[in-house]
Structure formats: C-alpha cells, structure tokens
Amino acid sequence: MTVPSIGHFILNNGLPIPKIGFGTYKTTSMADESIISAAIEQGYRLFDTASFYDNEPFIANAIRHSGLNREDFFLTSKVWKTQMGYENTLAALNESLEKLQTDYLDLYLIHWPRANLTDPWQTLMKETWQALELLYAENKVRAIGVSNFLQSHLEVLLTDARVRPAVNQIEFHPGYTQSETVAFCQKEGIQVEAWSPLGRASLLGNPILIEIAANYGKSVSQLCIRFALQQDVLPLPKSSHPDRMRQNLDGFDFSISEADMDRLLSMPRTGWSGEHPDAERVVF
Ligand SMILES: NC(=O)c1ccc[n+]([C@@H]2O[C@H](COP(=O)([O-])OP(=O)(O)OC[C@H]3O[C@@H](n4cnc5c(N)ncnc54)[C@H](OP(=O)(O)O)[C@@H]3O)[C@@H](O)[C@H]2O)c1
C-alpha cells in the first residue's frame, strides 16, 4: 500500500514533526493493537498517547510488529495530573518509556497546567517543567511541551523556563478555535496541536460544515483537518476505521478559500468538549 506524503512542521528546537498525527484516546479495547497497526498501514507515523490513556503497551506492540524502525515514528506521551512534581514526573517518564518499549520519546507534554482547582498550581507546574527540562538535557525526550495551557499558564511557565515549550496541544476545531491562545503560541514560536479536531465527531452533522465541505467535494472531517493545517495547527484525528483513517490524511490536496475560512472562524461555539483548564468540566 502506498502511504500519502504528509510533510513536517519544524519545532522551535529544529525537530521535524509530521503535519498530522493519530489520536489514541479511548482506544483501550481488545482491538487496540490492531487499530494502531491499521493506522501505521494507512501512513500515520505520529502517535499521540498519554499515561492517562492506558494504551501505551498496545502502541509499543503495534510498532514492534510493523516491521518499521523506532526512528520511523514520532511518539508523544504526557505526564498526568496525579504524576506532577519533580520526582514523580521523572518516574512517570520512565514508566511511559517502559510501556512504550523505547528508550526515548519524541515529545513529552504536561497534560494539564493544574493538578486540581484548589491548590496553588504555579509551583507544581514549574517543578514538573524542570523535570521535563532535565529529561530533555538527558536526551530521554527530543522535545518538551504542554497541553491545555492558556496564555496565563504559559506566561507563568515562561518566566523562568530554561527550555521553551515546543508544543501546546489544545482543543481546536471549527466552533472552538481558542484564537487568543493560538495567536500567543504562534507569536512565541510554540507549535499548536489540535486535539479533537473533529469535535469528537459532534461536528460531522453540522449544516454549515456540510455545506462548505460539499463545495470542495470533501467530507466534513477532511474540511476540519484542512482548517487546522491552513492555520499551521497540527491535527490529531482519531478513528477506529481504516477507511476513515485514510480519509483523514487527505488534507493536503485542497485549500479553503479566505471567505470560507472566515465563515469557519466566526462560527458560534460548537462541539466544545466542556473541558477548561481553570474550571470543572461542563457536562452538556
Ligand atoms: N491533550 C488532551 O487533553 C486531549 C484531550 C482529548 C483528546 N486528545 C487527543 O486528541 C485525539 C483526537 O481527539 P478525539 O479522539 O477526542 O476526537 P476526534 O479525533 O475529534 O474525533 C474522533 C471521533 O470522530 C470519528 N471519526 C474520525 N474520523 C472520521 C471520519 N472520517 N468520518 C466519520 N467519523 C470519523 C471517530 O469515530 P470512529 O473511531 O468510529 O471512526 C470518533 O468518534 C485523541 O485521540 C487524543 O490523542 C488530547
């Protein structure tokens, strides 16, 4: 099977990262390994996981059985809220490396800026970042970054960070674009990654998106992926179906007009997960 040419963004430390990655949240069934194997076969090389997803061993097995080399892949994992703090983070990375059966990660992220909403978060977050800086200096991770950080969290981190974050992974899709955070990251040279780029499928029946996608002869998921790429945001779609995995890789052969981008950017809030780093999750 021929795999599509995906291309790379270049992170602020010079590391190339594939322009699309495969999301793995909630791939924790018996079929896990076969889903990852199918994604590899379709052409994905960037895999986004986290200790919290509890699926790192499945990814390791799929990579081992792929016949490809470790260097062919870009592996991201994340330190979870309960693992934050200097020593805990060092231990968490070792655990992730063991489960992923590798001796380095390509990218390691702080999953959320705050472990909880009651304790002062700044000190714990900074200690966690210092651990990531040590892991980076020891070449156990090739790049370090954050997830779900707003400008206010990044400003605290940047006050005494010795290594600047390479990535901020946030919820991003038409109807929830977090434009202030994206603009701040892009000004600071931090690559934005889009989690839930399809709004966890909730956007796929949206009439505005259906209409715009039809103008290009594309599916709504392809439109959402192109929408991210066209703003230099790296999408991380997840699917358990090989045909959809493949379809989601086809974001490179068309471009969305300025007028349609404006429509997409000005949509009212749609498809938001309800997650916010400074508030309890909103359940709809
Ligand atoms: N950092 C964070 O806090 C955070 C939070 C959430 C997610 N993430 C990351 O972001 C990744 C993606 O987000 P997500 O999994 O929440 O949602 P998503 O990728 O926006 O949407 C996934 C849903 O869309 C469906 N789908 C995918 N492609 C499709 C297509 N072409 N046609 C029709 N349906 C399609 C999937 O169904 P099928 O599987 O049935 O195809 C699944 O239900 C996660 O897996 C995870 O790696 C990170």
The ligand as an SDF file (V2000), in Angstrom:
LIG
                    3D

 48 52  0  0  0  0  0  0  0  0999 V2000
   -4.4280   16.7400   25.4610 N   0  0  0  0  0  0  0  0  0  0  0  0
   -5.6640   16.4920   25.8010 C   0  0  0  0  0  0  0  0  0  0  0  0
   -6.1420   16.8600   26.8920 O   0  0  0  0  0  0  0  0  0  0  0  0
   -6.5350   15.7060   24.8710 C   0  0  0  0  0  0  0  0  0  0  0  0
   -7.9110   15.6090   25.1010 C   0  0  0  0  0  0  0  0  0  0  0  0
   -8.6790   14.8920   24.1830 C   0  0  0  0  0  0  0  0  0  0  0  0
   -8.0730   14.2870   23.0820 C   0  0  0  0  0  0  0  0  0  0  0  0
   -6.7080   14.3780   22.8970 N   0  0  0  0  0  0  0  0  0  0  0  0
   -6.0160   13.7420   21.7370 C   0  0  0  0  0  0  0  0  0  0  0  0
   -6.6760   14.1260   20.5330 O   0  0  0  0  0  0  0  0  0  0  0  0
   -7.0650   12.9500   19.8260 C   0  0  0  0  0  0  0  0  0  0  0  0
   -8.2830   13.1860   18.9430 C   0  0  0  0  0  0  0  0  0  0  0  0
   -9.3760   13.6530   19.6960 O   0  0  0  0  0  0  0  0  0  0  0  0
  -10.6840   12.7870   19.9680 P   0  0  0  0  0  0  0  0  0  0  0  0
  -10.3110   11.3520   19.8960 O   0  0  0  0  0  0  0  0  0  0  0  0
  -11.3010   13.2920   21.2290 O   0  0  0  0  0  0  0  0  0  0  0  0
  -11.6950   13.2260   18.8270 O   0  0  0  0  0  0  0  0  0  0  0  0
  -11.7190   13.4680   17.2350 P   0  0  0  0  0  0  0  0  0  0  0  0
  -10.4810   12.9630   16.5910 O   0  0  0  0  0  0  0  0  0  0  0  0
  -12.1140   14.8810   17.0490 O   0  0  0  0  0  0  0  0  0  0  0  0
  -12.9740   12.5890   16.8210 O   0  0  0  0  0  0  0  0  0  0  0  0
  -12.9560   11.2010   16.9220 C   0  0  0  0  0  0  0  0  0  0  0  0
  -14.3430   10.7080   16.5320 C   0  0  0  0  0  0  0  0  0  0  0  0
  -14.6030   11.0150   15.1690 O   0  0  0  0  0  0  0  0  0  0  0  0
  -14.9420    9.8270   14.4500 C   0  0  0  0  0  0  0  0  0  0  0  0
  -14.3120    9.9310   13.1240 N   0  0  0  0  0  0  0  0  0  0  0  0
  -12.9860   10.0760   12.8640 C   0  0  0  0  0  0  0  0  0  0  0  0
  -12.7740   10.2130   11.5420 N   0  0  0  0  0  0  0  0  0  0  0  0
  -13.9870   10.1500   10.9430 C   0  0  0  0  0  0  0  0  0  0  0  0
  -14.4040   10.2260    9.5920 C   0  0  0  0  0  0  0  0  0  0  0  0
  -13.5350   10.4130    8.6050 N   0  0  0  0  0  0  0  0  0  0  0  0
  -15.7310   10.0980    9.3410 N   0  0  0  0  0  0  0  0  0  0  0  0
  -16.6280    9.9250   10.3360 C   0  0  0  0  0  0  0  0  0  0  0  0
  -16.2860    9.8520   11.6440 N   0  0  0  0  0  0  0  0  0  0  0  0
  -14.9720    9.9700   11.9530 C   0  0  0  0  0  0  0  0  0  0  0  0
  -14.3900    8.6900   15.2700 C   0  0  0  0  0  0  0  0  0  0  0  0
  -15.1890    7.5450   15.1100 O   0  0  0  0  0  0  0  0  0  0  0  0
  -14.5800    6.1040   14.7080 P   0  0  0  0  0  0  0  0  0  0  0  0
  -13.4610    5.8330   15.6990 O   0  0  0  0  0  0  0  0  0  0  0  0
  -15.7370    5.1990   14.8590 O   0  0  0  0  0  0  0  0  0  0  0  0
  -14.0770    6.2580   13.3070 O   0  0  0  0  0  0  0  0  0  0  0  0
  -14.5100    9.2160   16.6900 C   0  0  0  0  0  0  0  0  0  0  0  0
  -15.8050    9.0090   17.1950 O   0  0  0  0  0  0  0  0  0  0  0  0
   -7.2970   11.9430   20.9590 C   0  0  0  0  0  0  0  0  0  0  0  0
   -7.4370   10.6450   20.4880 O   0  0  0  0  0  0  0  0  0  0  0  0
   -6.0890   12.2260   21.8150 C   0  0  0  0  0  0  0  0  0  0  0  0
   -4.9300   11.6380   21.2470 O   0  0  0  0  0  0  0  0  0  0  0  0
   -5.9410   15.0850   23.7710 C   0  0  0  0  0  0  0  0  0  0  0  0
  1  2  1  0
  2  3  2  0
  2  4  1  0
  4  5  1  0
  4 48  2  0
  5  6  2  0
  6  7  1  0
  7  8  2  0
  8  9  1  0
  8 48  1  0
  9 10  1  0
  9 46  1  0
 10 11  1  0
 11 12  1  0
 11 44  1  0
 12 13  1  0
 13 14  1  0
 14 15  2  0
 14 16  1  0
 14 17  1  0
 17 18  1  0
 18 19  2  0
 18 20  1  0
 18 21  1  0
 21 22  1  0
 22 23  1  0
 23 24  1  0
 23 42  1  0
 24 25  1  0
 25 26  1  0
 25 36  1  0
 26 27  1  0
 26 35  1  0
 27 28  2  0
 28 29  1  0
 29 30  1  0
 29 35  2  0
 30 31  1  0
 30 32  2  0
 32 33  1  0
 33 34  2  0
 34 35  1  0
 36 37  1  0
 36 42  1  0
 37 38  1  0
 38 39  2  0
 38 40  1  0
 38 41  1  0
 42 43  1  0
 44 45  1  0
 44 46  1  0
 46 47  1  0
M  CHG  2   8   1  16  -1
M  END
$$$$
